[in-house]
Amino acid sequence: MATTTSITTNYAGQFASKYISAALLSADTLDKGLVEILPNVNFKTTLQKVNTDDIVKDATCDFTATSTLTLTDRVLEVEPFQVNLQLCKKDYYDSWIGGQMGFSAYDSIPASFADFLIAHVAAKTAQKIEQNIWNGNAASAGEFSGFLSLMTADSDVVDVTATTVTAANVITELGKVMDAIPSALYGKEDLTIYVPQNVAKAYVRALGGFGTSGLGANGVDNKGTMWYGQGDLFFDGVRVAMVNGLPSNKMVAAQSSNLYFGTGLLNERNEVRVLDMADLDGSDNIRVILRFFAGVQYGIGTDVVLYS
C-alpha cells in the first residue's frame, strides 16, 4: 500500500519563530550581522538620537551646564507581509524522499516534508527581504522602503556622485566614498562600506593586479586573481562588505550600529502554516502561508555616505 503524505500543521509560537527567523534572518545582510536587528516591533518604534555640543568647559565653583543637549528621533515603521503559496506534493515529494534515502547531494533536507516545503519558501522569502532592505520601494507590492529610498530623500545624508564602476576606476571611486566619510566616524570599529556585487568583483580584480590601480602587475602576494578566497575585504582600513540587495554602482558607508532592521520576529502575529488540501478538495496541493512584519531605518543621516 502506498504511503500517504498528510500534513495538517500550524507552526505557532516557538515553531513560528523558528521558521520566520529562517525566512528573514537568512537574508545576506542580516545573516552577516551587517545591520542592527530590532525584534518585536508591532507597528512603529522610535530611534532616539542624542546630539551635544562641546561638553568640556573651564572649571568654576558653581554648577554650570556645560552643553546643549538635543534629543531628536527617527521612526522605524514595519509593514505586514504575507506569502501565500500553493505547491503540488508530487513535484517535491521525490526530492524530499530521495534525500531521506541518502541519494541526495544535499545534506540539509529536513526530515519532515512540511519542513522541507517551508525551507524552500523561506529561502525565497529571504532573497526578497535582502532586496527590500537596500532597494525596496514601499509603493511596490511586497516591498518596504529600503535604505536607498530613505537615504535619497534625506538631505542630511552625505551624497557622492556615482559612475559606472570597473576594475580600472574602483580604487578611485572607493576613495571618493572614503573621503566623504565624516572624520568623527573614521576609525570606528563597525564602520563599513556596503557595496554590490559589481563593485566587489571590480575591487578584487583590481587588487589582483588587473586594474590600472592594482597592487602591482601580479596582485596580492603575486597570486593575481587567485589570491582571493571569499575572506574579508578592506579599503584604507575600513571593512568592505558585499550585500546582494544593493543594485550595481551604488555604495553606502555607515556604521552597522546606525542601520536598523525591524521585525515582529517573536510577535504572536507572525504566522506559519502548512495546509494539506487533500481532505478539503481532494487535490494533491499543499498551501504554505507565512505572515510577518519588516522594515528598515537608520539613526543619524549625517553619519551616512550615499554613493548614488
N, C-alpha and C positions, 0 to 999 in steps of 0.2 A: 504494500500500500504506500502510495506516495506521501511524503511528508508535507503537511500543510503549514504554511507560514502565516501565522495570525498575529497581528500587532494591534494592541489597544493600549497605548501608552500615553500618559500625561506626565511630562517631566516638570513637576512643580517643585518649588522650594530648592533644596540642595542641588538636585539634578538640573533644574532650570538654570541655576547659577553656573554650573559646570559647563553646560553647552553654550550658554550665552557668552561665557568667557572665551570659549574656543572660537566662537564666531567673531567676536570683537577684538580680543586681545592678540589674536594671531595676525592681525594687520601688521605689516612690516614696521611701521613707525612705533607702534605700541609694544610689539614683541621685543624690540631692541631697547626699550626704555628711553626713547628719544624725546618724549614729552611727559609731563605730569598727568597722571590719571586720577580723576575725581569721581569716585563711585557714589551711588545712592543719590543722584540728582534727579528729583522728581520732575521739575519743570525749569527752575532757574536757580542759579547760585551766584553770589556776588564775590568777585575777586577784589579784595581791598588793596589799595596802593597807598603807600606812605611816602611822602616827599618832605625833606627838610632842607633848610639852607645850612650855612656853616654853624656847627654846634659848639665849637671851641671858641671861647671869648676870654679876654683878660679878666683875671680874678678880682672880685670886690668883697667887702664884708657882708653884703646883703645877697639875698637870693634874687637873682635877676634872670628872667627867662632868656636863654641864650640862642634860641632858634625859633623859627616859624615852621610849624608842622602842618602839613596839608594832607588831609585824607580824601582820596577820590576812589572811585570804584568802577569796575567794568563788569558787565553781566554776561555770564555764560548761560545760554539757554539751550536745553536739549529738545530735540524733536522726536516724536514717536515714529517708529518704522515697523514694517512687517514684511515677512517673507511667506507667501502662500504658494507652495509648490506641489504639483501632482506628478508622481513618478509611477511607472509601471514596474511591478515587482520583477517580472521576468527579465527586464533589461539590466537589473542589477544583482539579482539573486545568484547567477552563475559566478560573477566576480567575487561575491562575498563568500559563497560556499567553497570556491576554489582556494581562497585564502585560508579558510579553516582547515582544508585538507593539506595545506603545505605546498601547493603548486604555484603560489603567487610569488613574484619577485619582491613584493612589498611586505614588510613585517609589521605594519601598523594598522592592518584592517581589524576593526573592533570585533569582539566575539558576538555581540548582539547585532542582528540585522537592522534593528532600529537605530543603534549607534552608528552603524555603517552609513545609513542614509543621512543621519544628522551630520556626520563628519563631512560628507560630500557637500551638504548645503552650507555648513559652517565655513568651509574653505572659500566658497563663492562669496559668502557674505563678508568675510574678512577682506577679500580683494576689493570689494566695493567700498568698504569702510576706509581702507587705505587711500583710495582715490578721493573720497569725500574729505578726508582730513586736510588735504592740501589744496584740492582743486574743486571742491564741491560748490554747487550753486543752489541755494535754497529755493529758487524759482523752478528748478527741475525736479520732477518726481523722483522720490527715493534718495534725495540728496539734502544735506545741510550746508550752510555756508562754511567753506573751508578757509584755511589760513590766508590763501592768496586773495580771496574775495574780501575778507575782513581787512587785510593789510593795505590793499589797493585803495580802499575807501577811507583810510585813516591818514590824515595829514601829518600826524606825529611820527609816523614810520619814516625811516631814512631811506630814500629811494636812490637806486643806482640804475642807470640806463643799460639795458641788456643788448646783446647782439647774438648772432649765431656762434656758439662755442665749438671750437675744433681743437685738435691737438696742437695746432700752431699758435693759438691765442689763449688757451685755457689758463696759463700761468698769469698772463696779463689780466684776464677777466676776474680770476680769483683774487688777484691783487687789488682790483677795484673794490671788491666786497670787503676785503680785509682793511683797506684804507678808510672805508666808511664806518667801520665799527667804532662806536664811542670809546674813548680812552678808558672810561670807568669800567668797561666790560672786558677789555683785553687782559688776559691772564686769569680770568675766572675759569674755574675747573670745568664747568659744564657748558662753556661757550662752544657752539657748534655751527659749522657751515653746512646747511642741508642742500644737497644737490640731487638732480635727477640722473637717470642712467647715462644720458649722452655726455653730461659733464664729467661724471665719474670715469667713464671709458676714456674720454679725451685726456683726463689728468693722468690716468695710469699709463696711457700710451706716451704722453709727454715725458713722464718720469722714466719710461723705458728707453728714452733716447730717440724717439721717433717723432718728436715735435721740435720746432725751432727753439723752444725753451727747455728742451730735455736736459737731463743730467748727463751730459757727455754723449758721445756717439752711441755707446752701448748701454746707457741707463744705469740704474742702481746695481751696484756690485758687478758691473759689466755683464749683467744677465739679460739685457734687453727686455722684451715683454715677458720673459719667463720669470721675472723677479716677483711678480705679484701673486699672492696666494689667498686672496679674499680677506686679508687682515685689515687692520685699522689704517685709515689714511689721515694725514695731517698736512696742513699748509701753514707755514710760518708759525708752527707750534699749536695751531688750532685744529681740533678734530674736524674732519670732513666726513659726513655721513650721507650715504646714498639712500634716498627714500623713493620707492617706486610710485608714490602718489603724485610727486612733482612732475609737471609737464616739462618737456625739453626746453633748455635755455632759460630756466628760472632758478633762482637760488634765494635762500633765506639764511641770514646769520642771526642767531639769538641764543640766549641761554635756554637749555632744555627746561629749566625751572620757571621760565617765563611763558611757556607754551602749555596749554591745558586741553585735555580731552575729557569731557564729562559724559557720564553714562549712568543709567539706572541699573548698573551691573548686578547689584544684590537686591534690587527693588522687587517687591512682590508682583508688580505689574509686568515684569519680564515673564515671558511665557514661551515654552517649547512643547509642542505636541506632535505626536506621530499617530495618524489615524488610518487604520486599515479599512478600506471601503468595501471589502468583500461582503461583510454582513449587512451593509446598508444598501448597496445597489448591485451586488453580485459581480462587480468588476475586480480586476487584478491590480487596482490602483492603490497607492498609498499617498496620503496628503501629509506634508511636513509644514508645520506652522511655527514661525518664530516672530516674536514681538519684542522690541527693545527700544531704548532711548539713546541718542547720541548727539554730540555737538562739540565744537571747539571754540576756544577763545585764547587770547594772550593777555598778559597783565599790563606791561608798560610799553607803549608804542615807540617811544624814543629809544628804547633798547633793542629795537628790531631793525635789521637792514634787509630791504627787499630789492633783489636784482630782477627787474622785470621791464 
